[in-house]
Amino acid sequence: MIIQAKWTTSIDELVRSFLDALRVMVPVAERVHMPWREPNAYDDWDRICEAIYRSIVIDSIAHAQEIRESAPIASYDLRTASYKNNSFVCNSVLHGKSAFVAFETKDLPFDQSLFALLDENFAVADYSRIPTDKVKFLFCSRLEAGSPDFHDAITVLL
């Protein structure tokens, strides 16, 4: 009998681990003259962010015991008109009315969280920037039919 290792964590911890990884990468990006601040960040930085987000956040959620079926999880920095066909990370204060898009920099690296504000049909109505230290991240699991299911703590099958 094979026993599968498990890790209990929260969505907030996953996203903040991703944030820590981005902040650690800033000196490396600067050393190799890779722009990382918006609006100057381009494909190189975007690919790094996407790979780290997928590895830490998306793959952990996809392997969580609590999440059986869900629509595809929105990628990092997804700019779309609608999240109707996606599951996504959201702000606990706004629940399913927001979708995490990306971290941005105002004063310190990635001190702002950009959220798409969603209407009742999950279409993007607007955007909001919130200080990252004021956000608690949750996961909104969506299926084509049915209401959203919110997850805070998850058990990841390693």
Residue pairs with C-beta under 8 A, 6 or more apart in sequence:
4 157
4 158
5 157
5 158
6 65
6 155
6 156
6 157
6 158
7 155
7 156
7 158
8 153
8 154
8 155
8 156
9 60
9 153
9 154
9 156
10 152
10 153
10 154
11 61
11 89
11 137
11 138
11 139
11 151
11 152
11 153
11 154
12 136
12 137
12 138
12 152
14 56
14 57
14 60
14 61
14 137
15 57
15 89
15 100
15 137
16 137
17 56
18 52
18 53
18 56
18 57
19 103
19 110
19 132
21 52
21 56
22 49
22 52
22 103
22 109
22 110
23 109
23 110
25 36
25 48
25 52
26 36
26 109
29 35
29 36
29 45
29 48
30 36
34 44
34 45
35 41
35 42
35 45
36 45
36 109
37 105
38 104
38 105
46 77
49 76
49 77
49 102
50 75
50 76
50 77
53 75
53 76
54 75
54 76
57 76
57 89
58 73
58 75
60 154
60 156
61 67
61 73
61 87
61 139
61 151
61 154
62 73
63 156
63 157
63 158
64 151
64 154
64 155
64 156
64 157
65 154
65 155
65 156
65 157
66 151
66 154
66 155
67 139
67 141
67 151
67 154
69 143
70 87
70 141
70 142
70 143
70 149
71 85
71 86
71 87
71 141
71 142
71 143
71 144
72 85
72 86
72 87
73 86
73 87
73 88
74 80
74 83
74 86
74 87
74 88
74 89
74 99
74 100
76 102
77 101
77 102
78 86
78 99
78 101
79 101
80 86
80 116
80 124
81 123
81 124
82 121
82 122
82 123
82 124
83 99
83 116
83 118
83 122
83 123
83 124
83 142
84 121
84 122
84 123
84 142
85 142
85 144
86 99
86 142
87 139
87 140
87 141
87 142
88 99
88 100
88 139
88 140
88 142
89 99
89 100
89 137
89 138
89 139
89 140
90 96
90 97
90 98
90 99
90 100
90 115
90 137
90 138
90 139
90 140
90 150
91 98
91 100
91 113
91 115
91 130
91 135
91 136
91 137
91 138
92 135
92 136
92 137
92 138
92 152
93 135
93 136
94 115
94 117
95 138
95 140
95 148
95 150
96 118
96 122
96 140
96 148
96 150
97 117
97 118
98 115
98 116
98 117
98 118
98 128
99 115
99 116
99 118
99 124
99 140
100 113
100 114
100 115
100 137
101 114
101 115
101 116
101 127
102 113
102 114
103 110
103 112
103 113
103 114
103 132
104 110
104 112
104 113
104 114
104 129
105 111
105 112
106 112
106 129
110 132
111 131
111 132
111 133
112 129
112 130
112 131
112 132
113 129
113 130
113 131
113 132
113 135
114 127
114 128
114 129
115 127
115 128
115 129
115 130
116 124
116 126
116 127
117 124
117 125
117 126
117 127
117 128
118 124
118 125
119 125
122 142
138 150
138 151
138 152
139 150
139 151
139 152
139 154
140 148
140 149
140 150
141 148
141 149
141 150
141 151
142 148
142 149
